[in-house]
Amino acid sequence: MKTIYYPQDDILEICLSDKPIAREVSQDWNVNVSFAEDGSVVELVILDAVKAGFMPFHGGDRKAA
């Protein structure tokens, strides 16, 4: 598992797998879930992570967008 936070855009990516993404679904306006062909979750992307209460989050890499 790898997490990346983009502070300039307040976006949190949680990568759970290296499998290729087959489809993406919006769970809400600020949460997107990416799935592999076998139905497993590959990645979560959370927009406005601080505002939504997912931050502060410790772990993973921090990168500028």
Secondary structure, DSSP 4 states (H G I P E B T S, - for coil): -EEEEETTTTEEEEE---SPP-EEEEEETTEEEEE-TTS-EEEEEEETTTTTT--S--SSEE---
